[in-house]
Amino acid sequence: MNNKRIDPDHEGSSSALKTIGPLMIVIGGIFAIIGFVSFFSAFGGGGPPRYFWCAFIGMPLIGIGTMICKFAYMGKIARFMADEIAPVGKDTFNYMAHGTKDSVRDLASAVGEGLGFKDASEEKSICHQCNKEVDKDAKFCQECGAEQFKPKPCSSCGQINDPNAKFCDNCGNSF
């Protein structure tokens, strides 16, 4: 497996995000605590809340810091999830493959028949007189009674000719 990264500065960016994210969460937490303490102390008769505005700065900082941490640790999280999910997916696939083998075979056969992959005995051709389907090995059409001629290969050059041709279309050889 190739461990080269698309961005050679990836490790530096990841380290910076791993530092900035938690720092913003801590700073946001401090602001939020100051704001909420100021708000709730106002209920005890301490006057109007003077630092409640800090909560409006602290809460978004906590949210932004959390998002930065998600980006910083995304690779580790993805690798952890893959290590946990891949074996379960493999076991599920193998279980389903083993349990549905006969059904898949039947389905593939039905699809093949639906697409026209039938036995040679079931093949049809078109009557040159009335354009109705006739069995491939029929000598006469069941609809109009016309004789069903087979194509004539030329004995001289191998060219396929019309069934009622008297001379080869390619070399002029007589039939």
CORLINFEN-V690978 format. One record per residue. N is the residue number from 1. SS is DSSP state (hx for helix, st for strand, lp for the rest). Layout:
# CORLINFEN-V690978
N;SS, N;SS
This chain:
# CORLINFEN-V690978
1;lp, 2;lp, 3;lp, 4;lp, 5;lp, 6;lp, 7;lp, 8;lp, 9;lp, 10;hx, 11;hx, 12;hx, 13;hx, 14;hx, 15;hx, 16;hx, 17;hx, 18;hx, 19;hx, 20;hx, 21;hx, 22;hx, 23;hx, 24;hx, 25;hx, 26;hx, 27;hx, 28;hx, 29;hx, 30;hx, 31;hx, 32;hx, 33;hx, 34;hx, 35;hx, 36;hx, 37;hx, 38;hx, 39;hx, 40;hx, 41;hx, 42;hx, 43;hx, 44;hx, 45;lp, 46;lp, 47;lp, 48;lp, 49;lp, 50;lp, 51;lp, 52;lp, 53;hx, 54;hx, 55;hx, 56;hx, 57;hx, 58;hx, 59;hx, 60;hx, 61;hx, 62;hx, 63;hx, 64;hx, 65;hx, 66;hx, 67;hx, 68;hx, 69;hx, 70;hx, 71;hx, 72;hx, 73;lp, 74;hx, 75;hx, 76;hx, 77;hx, 78;hx, 79;hx, 80;hx, 81;hx, 82;hx, 83;hx, 84;hx, 85;hx, 86;hx, 87;hx, 88;hx, 89;hx, 90;hx, 91;hx, 92;hx, 93;hx, 94;hx, 95;hx, 96;hx, 97;hx, 98;hx, 99;hx, 100;lp, 101;hx, 102;hx, 103;hx, 104;hx, 105;hx, 106;hx, 107;hx, 108;hx, 109;hx, 110;hx, 111;hx, 112;hx, 113;hx, 114;hx, 115;lp, 116;lp, 117;lp, 118;lp, 119;lp, 120;hx, 121;hx, 122;hx, 123;lp, 124;st, 125;st, 126;st, 127;lp, 128;lp, 129;lp, 130;lp, 131;lp, 132;lp, 133;st, 134;st, 135;st, 136;lp, 137;lp, 138;lp, 139;lp, 140;st, 141;lp, 142;lp, 143;lp, 144;lp, 145;lp, 146;lp, 147;st, 148;lp, 149;lp, 150;lp, 151;lp, 152;st, 153;st, 154;lp, 155;lp, 156;lp, 157;lp, 158;lp, 159;lp, 160;st, 161;st, 162;lp, 163;lp, 164;lp, 165;lp, 166;lp, 167;st, 168;lp, 169;lp, 170;lp, 171;lp, 172;lp, 173;lp, 174;st, 175;lp
